[in-house]
Amino acid sequence: MPNSDAAEQMIAALGVEHLTDMDAARVEAVRALARAVDADPFNASLWRQYREAVEVLMPDGGHSDELDELYRDLLTPVRHAED
């Protein structure tokens, strides 16, 4: 699953119960970074920024069972880690 799809699932799961109008810029940052990671999956800097942006959106640092599962989906294995 592309990171952009996984990010949309996470955003939908967070929904109105957690996200407010104040989170709009953060949501867009996650979306943009997910697309960037999909386009350049070997860029470690993008992955770091993406993970940090996702964590900012997650309630309690992302420690709920449902959100943990979505977050694990976002952390797809890095191919060719030596690169």
C-alpha positions in Angstrom: 0.0 0.0 0.0 1.4 3.4 -0.9 2.2 5.7 2.1 -0.3 8.3 0.8 -3.1 5.7 1.0 -2.0 4.6 4.5 -1.8 8.3 5.6 -5.4 8.9 4.4 -6.6 5.8 6.3 -4.8 7.2 9.5 -6.3 10.6 9.0 -9.8 9.1 8.5 -9.4 7.0 11.6 -8.4 10.0 13.7 -11.3 11.9 12.2 -13.3 14.5 14.0 -12.8 12.9 17.4 -9.2 13.9 17.4 -8.5 16.3 14.6 -9.7 19.9 14.7 -9.4 22.9 12.3 -6.2 23.7 14.1 -4.6 20.5 12.7 -5.3 21.3 9.1 -1.7 22.3 8.3 -0.3 19.2 10.1 -2.7 17.0 8.1 -1.5 18.6 4.9 2.1 18.1 5.9 1.5 14.4 6.5 -0.2 14.1 3.1 2.6 16.0 1.3 5.3 14.0 3.0 3.5 10.7 2.3 3.5 11.6 -1.4 7.1 12.6 -1.2 8.1 9.3 0.4 6.2 7.4 -2.2 8.0 9.3 -4.9 11.5 8.9 -3.3 11.4 5.9 -0.9 15.1 5.8 -0.4 15.4 9.3 1.0 16.0 8.7 4.7 15.5 12.4 5.5 12.0 12.3 4.1 11.2 9.2 6.1 12.3 10.9 9.3 10.2 14.0 8.6 7.2 11.8 7.7 7.4 9.8 10.9 7.7 12.9 13.0 4.7 14.5 11.2 2.6 11.4 11.8 3.6 11.2 15.5 2.4 14.9 15.9 -1.1 13.9 14.7 -1.4 10.8 16.8 -3.1 11.1 20.2 -1.0 10.1 23.1 2.0 9.6 20.8 0.1 7.0 18.8 -0.3 4.5 21.6 -3.8 3.2 20.9 -4.3 -0.3 19.4 -6.1 0.8 16.2 -3.7 3.6 15.5 -0.7 1.5 16.4 -1.8 -0.9 13.6 -2.2 1.9 11.1 1.1 3.3 12.1 2.8 -0.1 11.6 1.3 0.0 8.1 2.9 3.3 7.5 6.3 2.0 8.5 6.8 -0.2 5.5 10.2 -1.9 5.4 13.0 0.0 3.8 14.4 -1.7 0.8 18.2 -1.7 0.3 18.8 -0.2 3.7 22.5 -0.2 3.0 21.9 2.6 0.4 
